[in-house]
C-alpha cells in the first residue's frame, strides 16, 4: 500500500460561512495590497483562514511579529472553542470550478515528508519542480514554529495519462453528500469536497503503487536506471519545504526519540493529475523595482546578448507601457526564464533593487508604469516537458511557471493539527 501519500486527521469548520472561511494562498497578490485589503473587508469578524495565515504582502510591515502572534492565538482559540469538526483517517475528493469554468479534480491527503527532498539533485519520490529560495523559508517557518495547525495550499502533480488515480474517485459523488460546497471570493470560482470511503481510498492507493513501479516508470520516459519521481510539487513548494524544515528541526532537537508517528512528519497537500485539461502552465513574470531603468536595460542587452534571431530564447521587457521583444543569444540556461533570472540576480547583487514575481501579463504592464521599474513577460513552458526535465536535469529555475491564474490557485480550506 502506498504510504507516501496517505489519509490524515482533517479539520473543517463545524459551522461557518465557507465563502469567507476560504482565502487565497499567502504568496499570491504580493504586488497588490489592495486585493488583501478587499479580502479583509469582506471577511470582517467572521471566522476565516485569513486569521490563520500570513499573506506575504505584509512580510515587511512593522507589525509582522504581532500578526504572527495573532495567528497562533487564533489557532488556540479555534481549537479550544470546538470550532472544528474532526474527520479521522480522511481523504477528500475535490472538484474546483476555476474562474475559467474548467473543473480541476484532486485528492487532499498527507505527504510523508520523509519521502520529500527539495534540494538540488534530489532522487526522492516527492521532489520540487523549481529551485527553492532559502530566504523564503524563515518567515514561513516563524509562523509554523508556534502553530498548532497547518492549512495547505500545496498542489502536487502526478503524471497519470491513463487517469487511474484521481478520476475514478468521482464515484463518491453518487455515494455521499459533499462536506462543503461553496463559491470562492473575488471571482475565483467554486469548490466542493467529499470524504472518500474506504473502498475508494484503497483503490487510490493501489493505483499509486502501480504508478510507482520503477521499471514501468523508466520505460514511460525512455530512460534507464532513474529513481522514480512519483509526486512533483507543482505549487506551494516553499510551504512544503517549510514543513520539511520544521520536521527536520524537530528531529534534531529530539535525538533518539521515535518521531515516526509524529503529526509533523506529514503535511497536507492536494494531488492533481498533470493530464487534467484544467491544468495549464503559465509563465511567472518578473517585475524589477528600484533600478535605473536605462542602465539596467543597457547591461541586460550586453550580458544577455539581445539580438534579432527568433530561434533564440525570447523575452518582452516593459517600461512605462512601452514593450520590447528581445531574443537572448548569450544563454545561461535551457529556458529563457533561467537566463533572465541569472542576469537579474547578478545585477541586483551589484547594484541593488528588488525583484517580484507576478502572475499575469496585464499586472506586469500595470506595475511597470511605476518609476524605476522594469517588467518582463516570458513565454509559457509546455507542461509535457515538466516531469522529463525534472527527472533528467533536476529542479527548474525558481518561479519558472504557475499552474494557472492567481484566482485559480488552491484556496485554504482543510486544516490539520501538527502538534501532539
Secondary structure, 3 states (H helix, E strand, C coil): CCCCEECEEEEEECCCCHHHHCCCCCCCCCCCHHHHHHHHHHHCCCCCHHHHCCCHHHCCCCCHHHHHHHHHHHHHHHHHCCCEEEEEEECEEEEEECCCCCEEEEEEEEEEHHHEECCCCCCCCEEECECCCCHHHHHHHHHHHCCCEEECCCEEEECCCCCCCCHHHHHHHHCCCCCEEEECCCCCCEEEEEECCHHHHHHHHHHHHHHCCHHHHHHHHCCCCCCCCCEEEEECHHHHHHHHHHHHHHHHHCCCCCCCCCHHHEEEEEEEECCCCCCCEEECEEEEECCCHHHHHHHHHHHHCEECCCCCEEEEEEECCEEEEEEECCCCCCCHHHHHHHHHHHHHHHHCCEEEEECCHHHHHHHCCCCCEEEEEECCCCHHHHHHHHHHHCCECCCCEEECCHHHCCCCCCEEECCC
